[in-house]
Amino acid sequence: MKIFKKTDATGIMHELGLLMMFIGSLMIIPGIFAVYYSENWFIFVIPALAFILLGYLVNRFTKSISIKLKHAMVISALAWLMASMIGAVPLMLSIDYFGYIDGVFESMSAWTTTGFSIINDVESLPRSVQIWRSLQQWVGGVGVLVMVISILSKAGASAYYRAEAREEKILPSTLGTVKKIWHIYILYTVLGICMLYISGLNLWDAINICMCGISTGGMSVSNSSFPYGDVAKLIMVAIMYIGGVVSFSVHHNLLTGKDVHDIQTKASLPILSVSALILVLSSGISPIDALFTMVSAMTSTGFSTVSMNGLSNISLAVIIFVMIIGGATGTTTGGIKLMRFLIMGKAFYYKLKESVLPTGSVVYKKIGKNVMSGNLITDAFIIGFGYVVHYIAASMMLIFLGYDPYKSMFEAVSMVANMGLSVNIVDSAMHPLAKLTGIISMWVGRLEIIPVYVLLILPAYLKLKDMGNNSKNEVICQKNRR
């Protein structure tokens, strides 16, 4: 029995056509800004219409199927890649020194909310291009497919939700959960913009910075990342923390007056406090900048108020450690995730406990108030292993290309964990292979490894399957001849 048939392929194309139409429609928004600010609107509107038409044709001449997890995995992997390839077009057309690979790198960084930028002068960009970068991050924070589920399609909602590495349920139905997430996301975005504006930022900066902060993206409309006062820094710490550490279910409980108990939020406080203290003591930066840096690292936002190159080695090591962990599940952040880190730590503790207890003793494994099942522990270690392998692989590639080993490790972790903090390896002059490494790393990291590998092994599987079927047919033919 074939796992994927021709109808599966056409069904996948049907959904991707719908997604292409959506991304093309999204591109019209910066086109409107371009018209308002008397900028070149052709770079947005013409590609937008082309992709809407192409998506319509693909969707029109293919048939829908019942979306299962295997389809959603492939669609998810292709969707993020396709979104970045489409989003690259206006960037390539508007920035003189940008080739297509540069555009894909910048767009992938935006969609995956990594926050790396290889644009030399962000402040000189047309405002339509600035809002396009921010918009990609803002939508990417919740998820491209999650956006499509909530607006365009109910088909396969549960499978799509899981394929984008999301398991948390706020309401009984997946569609209800997705809509509630968007309500919460928009509410905090509006509040964040208002708070930043009150703190002294102009409205344009407040809109863009908040969109990039609440999505834990970290791209900026300033060349200095976050060149604002202490009040704005503290507000942004709160915005980043809300987006990357406090899960959507906790927000829902808070807003509806329900009891709140979240082990991830509790665990984040000592980690952030201790790591920020180490930065203050080892690098001599102010407590506010230390806290800002560590919250930015944990939540994968990537905003920076200090130069990473000016920090001590121990400070960089602490930041690497926090980036590896990442923020909470059920948020817009990247990395292995706090919950998985806690599960692995608890599993290690229980293994030690079992080793010293008498044979036959029963150990009840719990994380917070929840039981730790064998599947939960296995999943945590599998995803953690996948991330570590990619941290190492990306580091080795950068080292092979001639970059400093310690800096390569920092940058590789930042890429795969979708963090965006940089020690200046990432820039417009970086090696083309380093850019491709970055594109793949950000893509794999955003989808938490598995969907990309499902996509990559599918052609090999189908080839082996066909070979196996051909061999069986040959054996049958030979028997018939006899």
N, C-alpha and C positions, 0 to 999 in steps of 0.2 A: 504493500500500500504506500503510495507516494505521500510524503508530508506536504509538498507543494505541487500544485497542478497549474495548468495554464489559466484556469479560472481564478486561482489565487493571485497570479501575476497581474491579470487585468483588473482584479478587484483592488489590488494595491495601487495600481496606476490611477484608478478611479478616485481613490481618496487623495492621492498626491495632486491630482488635477484640481480638486477642491481647495487644497491647501495653497497651491500656486495662485489661484484666484484670490484667496484671502491676503496673501503677502503682497500681491500686486495692488490690491485695494488699499492696503496699509500704506503703500508707497505714495499714494495720492495725498496723504496728510502733509508730508514735508513739501509736496508740490504746491499745496495751498499756501504754506508759509513762504515759499519762493515767490509766488505771485504777489503776496502782501508786501514783502521786502524788496520787490523789484529785482529779484535774482533769477538765475537761469532755471526756469521751471521745466524745460525740455528734458533735463537729465533725470527727472523723476516721472513726469507724466507719460512720456513716450515709452520708457521701459515698463511702467505700470500697466499701460493699456496692452502692450505686447504680451506680458505675462498673464494678464487677465484673460486675453483671447486664447493664448496657448493652453492655459489651465482649463478653460471652458471646453476647448476641443478635445483635450485628453479625457476630461470628465464625461463629455457627451458621448464619445465613441467607445467607452468601456462600461462594463456593468458592475454594479455594486455587489458585494458579498456580505455574508454575516462575519463581522470582524471578531476574530479570536486573538488570543495573546500572541500566537506566532506571527500573525499578520501585523499586529500592532507594533511588535518589536522591530520588524523590518521597516514599516512605515515611519516609526519614530526616528530610527537611525537615518533614513533617507530624508526625512522632513527637515531635521536640523542642518544637514549638509546642504540640502536644496535652498533652505532659507538663507544660509550664508552666501551661497553662490549667487542668489538673486539680489540680496542686500549689498553685495560687492559692486554691482554695476554703477549706481549713482556715485559711489565713492571713487571708483576708477575714473569716471567721466569728469569729476569735479576737482580732483587733486592731480596736478601736473605730473608729479614724479611717481604716481601710483601706477603699477601694473595690475593685472587681474589678480595675481597671487597676493599682492599687498591688500587689495580690496577684500578678498576672501578672508585673510587673516584678521583684518579690522572688523569685518562683519561677524565672523565666527566669535571673536572676542566679545562683541556686543551681544549677540543672540544668547551665548552661553553665560553671560554676565561675568565674564572673566575680568574685563576692564583693561587689558593691555592695549596700548595704542602705539602705532608706528607713524603717526602724523607728527611732523616736526613742529608745526605751529597751529595748535588747535584754535587759538583766539582769532586767527585770520580766516578761519573757515566761514563760508556763508552760513547764515543762521538756519537755513533749511537743511544743510548737512549736519549741523550740530544737533538739531532736533531729531533727525533721522537716526543718529547714533544713540541718542537717549531713548527714543521710541523702541528701537530694537531691544535695548536692554530691559526696558520696562515690561514689554510683552514677554521677552525671554525669561524674565524672573519667575513668572508663574508657569510658563511653558507654552510653546507654540500650539501643540495639539490640545492642551487644556483650553486655550483661547478658542480654538475651532469648535471644540465640544460645546462650550458654553454659548456660542453664537450661531454656528451653522449646522451642527450635526449631533444627534443623540446616539447614532449607531456606534456600537463598540465602545461606549464611554468608559466602562470599567476596564477594558483591555488597554485602551489608550492611556488611561490614568496610571495603570501599573507599568506600562512600557516606558513612561517618562520617570521611572524610579520613584513613584509616589504610591503610598499604601494607606496614608492616614485618612480616616473617614470622620467627617464632622456630623453629617446627616446620614440616614440609612441608605439613600441612593447616591450613586457616584455623581450623577448630574446635579443633584441638590448640593452636594459637597462642593463641586466645581463653582457653582453660582455663588455659594456662600463665601468661598475663597475670594472671588472677584469683588464681592461687596466689601469685604474686610480690606482687601488690597487697595481699592479705590478710596475708601474712607481714610486710611492712613496716609495715602499719597497726598490727598487734599490737606489734611491736617499738617503734614510735614512741610508742604509748600508754604502754608500760612505761617508756621513757626519760623521757618528760615527767612521769610520776607520780613517778619516782625523783628528778627535779630539784626537786620541791616542789609541783607542781600537784596540786589535789585530783582525784579520779578522774573526776568529771563533766567538768571542764575539760579534762583530759588526753584523754578520749575524743573530745569534740567538736572540740577544737583540732587533734588529730592527723588526724581524718577530713577536716577542712577544709584541713589543710596538705598531706597526702599527695596529695589530689586537686587541689592548687593552686587551691582555691576561695577561701579567705581570709575567709569569714564567721566571726564570733566570738560567743562567749556573753558577752562583756564589751563595755561601751560604749567602752572604750579600745583596742579591737582586740587588742593583745597586751601587757597590763600585767604582764609577768613579768620575772624577773631575768635576768642575763647568761647564766647556765648554760642556762636554758630557751631563750633567744634563739639560742644556738649550736646547741642540739639542733634547734630549728626550722629554722635555716639548713640543717642536714644533711637534715632531712625534706623541705624545699622543693626542695633541690638534687636529692635522690633522685627526687622526683616529677616535676620539670620539666626537668631537664637530662640525667640519665642514663637512656638509653632502656631499654625492657623487654628488648631483646635483649642489651644489655650486662649487665643484672642477671642474665639467664639464664646468660650465659657465666661471670660471676663465681661464681654459685652452683653451677655444674657444673664449675668448674675449667678452663674453656677459655680460650684466648688472647683478650685484650681489646684491641681497637684501635678507638677511636671519635674521629673528627675533631671531632665536635660538643662532646664533653666537653673536649677539649684547647682548642678555640677559646673556650669559655665562660670559662676561667680568666683569661686576660689581659683580656677584656672586663669581667668583674666586678671585677678588681683595679684597673684604671685608672679605671673609673666610680666605684667606692667611694672611691678616693683623691681624685677631683675633688669628691665630696660633702664629704669631710673638710676639704679646703682651702678650698672656696668657701662652705660653710655652717657650718663649725665644729662638726659633730656628731661623736660618738665613732666610732672605727673599727668597733666592733661594730654600732652602729646604722646606719652607712653600708653595711656588708656586708649586714646584714639587709635594708635597703631595696632594695639592688640585686638581691639574690637573689630577693626578693619580686617585684620588677618583671620580671626576666627570666623567671621561672617562671610568671608570671601569677597568683601566689597572692593578692597584695593585702593581706597583713598589713602593719601599719605600727606603728613604735615612735616615729616623729617626725611632727610636723605638716607636711603638704605645703605649707601656706601659709607656713610659717616658713623654707622653703628659698629659696636664691637662684635667680635666673632661669637661670643656667648649670646649676645642679643639676637644675632641672625639665627643662631641655632634654636633659640626659644621660639622665634617667629616661624621657622621651618616646622617645628614640632606642632605648634598651634595650627598652622596651615594644613598639615597632614590630617589632623583631627577634623577640622572644619566646624560648621555650626550644627544646628539641630535638624532632625528629620521633620518634615512637614513645614519647611520654610523655603526661602529662595536661595539658600546658600549652597556651597559646594563642599568638597572634601569627603572623607570617609563617613563623617557625621558623628556627632557626640553619642547618640544612642548606641551605634555599633561599637564605638570605642568602649563605652561602659559595659556593654554585653561581653565583649572580649575580655575585659578586665575582670568582670565577675566570673566568667567561665574559668579563667586562670585560677582565681581564688578558690572556686569550688573544686577544681581538680586537685589543688594542694590539700584542701580539706579532706577529700576522699582518700588521699594517699596516706594520711596519718590516722584516720578513723579505723576501727576494727572492720574486718571483712564482713560484708553483708549489711553494713550501716546504710541507711537511706538518707540522702541529702536532698532537701527541698530547695530547688534553685529558683530564686526570684530576683527580679530587677525592679526596684520600687515596689509597687503593689501587684505587679504582673508576674506570672509564671514564665520562666525561661525554658521554652521547649527546645528539643534537639534541633529542629528545623531552624528556629530563630538563631541559635548559636552558629549553626553551619552557614546560614546565609550571611551572617556578620563576618565570619572568617573568610568566606569566599570573596565577598566584595572588598574586604580589607586587603586580601592577597592580590586581587586584581589591581587595586590602586598602587600598592607597593611595587608590583612588577612594572607598571607604567612610569612610576616615579624614577625607578632605576633605568629603564630603557631610554626615557627622554634625557636623563642626566648623561648617560653614556654617549648618546648621539651628539649632545652639545659639547662634551669633552672631546669627542672624535673630531669635531669641526674646529677645535683649537681654543675653545673658551676655558676660562679658569675653572678647575674642578669644583671648588666650593661654591662659586657663583652659579655654576651650571646646575648644581643640586638645588640651590635656592630657586632658580628660575624654573626648573623642571617641575618641582613640587607646585609652584605657583601656577604653572600652565595646567597640569593635570587636575589640580584641586580647584581650578577656576577662580583663583585668588586675584591675580593682577598686580600684586606688589612686585617690584622689579629692582634688580641691582644693575640695571642698564645694559643687559645683554640684548633685551628686546628694544630695537629701534629700526628706523627705516633702512639702515645700512647692514642689518644682520644678514647672514648667509641665507641664500634661498632655501637650502635644506633645513636650516633652523626655523624658517617660517613655516615650511611644510610640517616639521615636527610639532611646532606650536599649534597649527590648525588641527592636526590629528589628536594631539594631547587634549586640547580644549574640548573637542567633539566627544572623545571617548569619556573624559571626566564628567561632562555634563549629563551624559546618559547613564552614568554609573556602570560602565564597561559592557554589560551583558548584551544590550540591543545591538551594539556595533559588531560584536563578535557573531551574533546570530546572522547578521547581514553578510559578514565576511565569509563565514563557513558555508553559507547556503549554496553558492555556485559549486564548491568542491563536493558538498553532499549530493547535490543533484547529479553531478558528473559520475560520482561513484555509484549512485543509485542506478543510473542509466547503464553503466558498465555491468553492474550486477544483473540487471534485467536482461541485457544482451547475452550474458554468459548463460543465464537460465534458458533463454530462447534457443541458443546453440545446442545445449544439452538435450533439450526436448526434440529438436530437429534431428539430432544424431540418433536418438532412441527410435524416432519414427522411421528413419531410414533402415534401421536394423529390423 
